[in-house]
């Protein structure tokens, strides 16, 4: 995903303060509708906290990473390691590719097995396990017991997703 460049770091630091321990960004300077110390941004429909700066909207996680590390994460995505997209503490933010960020996705709402990549396959009347990695789908097999399919999926996650696999 392509992101628009963040404003110059000096400008952000003039107006915003980032606390890496709490993950909170606050305003340093008062302006219309904003007081000093007020939490910057608001939670949007997609669940992310975003803030408006110089008439443009930015994800707070990207701004937090930029202020703390001094690097605009323009070519990468900022991943929330623990899966909580409102936790912008610096220990929870890491740069990643889009592919690796997808490996840390939450289970979909329509999931009926309780485990990502494990589904009931009607034609065989068995549990099917599969995993996608680097644009390729790996079929892990069909299993009589759901627990065996889950175990196959978890083993494949260690192999294919490594440090970016979801840990919940």
N, C-alpha and C positions, 0 to 999 in steps of 0.2 A: 504494500500500500504506500502510495506517495503522500507525503505530508508537506504542508507549506512551511517554509523556513520560519523559525521563531525569531522574534525581534532581537536586536543586539543585546547581549548579556548585560552590558552596562545599564541599558534602559530598564530591563527587568529588575535588576538589583536596586535601582533607584526607587522603584515603586513597590516592589514586592519583597517580603521576607519569607524564607522557607526554613522550617524547623525539621531537620532530617530525622529526629527522634519521634516526633508525632506525625509527621507527614503533612502538616497543615501549612498552607500558604496564606499569609495575611498581608493587608495593605499597609505600606509605610507612610503614604501621603494621603491626606484627605482630598477629596474631589466631590463633585456633585453626586449625592446619594451614597457616598463611601466615607467611612470614618477610619481613622488610624487604628490599626489592630483588628479590624473587621476581617473575618475569614473571606478569602477571595473565591469567587466562583459559586456555581450552584450545580446541583445534580441534575443531569439531563435525562430525557426519556430512555436513553440507552444504558443508564446506570452510572455513567462516568461523570466525574466532577470536571466541569470546564469553566474557564474564565475568559472574559472579554478583556482584551488589552489592545489599545490603539485600534479599535473598531473591528478587530478580528477575534474569532473564538479559538481557544487552544485547550487541549487536554491538560489538566493539572499535573498528571504524572509526567508528561513530557517536559513541562516547565520545571518541575521539581528536579528531574534528572539533570536538566541543563544548568540550573542554578548551582546544584551541588557539584557536578563534575566538570562544568565549563565546556561541555561538548553538546552541540545541537544533535539530537538523535534523528536527524533528517532522513537518512537512508535506512534506518532500522525501526523496529517497534520497541516500545517499552513494555516489558512483560511484568505483570504482578505475580511474583513467584508463588504466593500462597493462594492465588485465585480470587482474592478480594480486591475488586477494582477500585474500591474507595480507600484502601490502605496504601497511601503514598509515602510511607516511611522508606528511607533510602535503602534499608536492608531488604525490602520487599521488591525493589525495582531493579530490573536488569535489562540490558540491551539484547535484542534477539532478532532473528529473521522472522518473516511472516510464517514460514513453515514451522520453525521451532515454537513460535507463539501458539500455533494451532494445537500443538501437542499438549498444551497445558489448559485446554478448554474444559469447561464444566460439562457434566453429563447432560444430554439434551432432555428437555421436558417430556418428550414423547417416548423416552426410553422405558421399556417394560421389564427388562431383565435386572436392572439395578447396576449394570456394568457397561460402560462404553465398549462397543465392538462385540458384544455378545447379544445374539438375537435368536428367537425361536424360528426355526426354518420348517415351515409346514410340509413341503414335499418329502422330507426325510423323517419328519417328526423327531428332530433332534435339535440340540443347541448348536449354533454355528458361531465360531469365533474368527475375527479378522482384525487386521490393523492396517492403517495407511501410514506410509512414511515416504517422504521425498517424492511424492507424486505417484507412488506405486502402492497397490493394495495387495496385502499378503493374506491368503486364506489359511487359517490355522487348523481347520478341521471341523468335523461335526461330532458332537458328544451326546451321549445318553444323559449324563448328569450335568446340570448347569454348573456345578462347582468345578468340574473338569474344564469346561469351556472358559470359565473365569480364570482359572489357574494358567491356562495356555495364553490367554490375553495378557495377564500380568507379566508372565515371563517374556512375552514379545515386547511389552512396553519397556522393560529394562534394556533389551537389545536395541530396539529401534528409536526410542524416545530419550533414553539416557537421562541427563540432568533435567530435561524439560518435561518429563512425565509428570502427570498429575498425582499428587500425594495425598488424596483424601479418601 
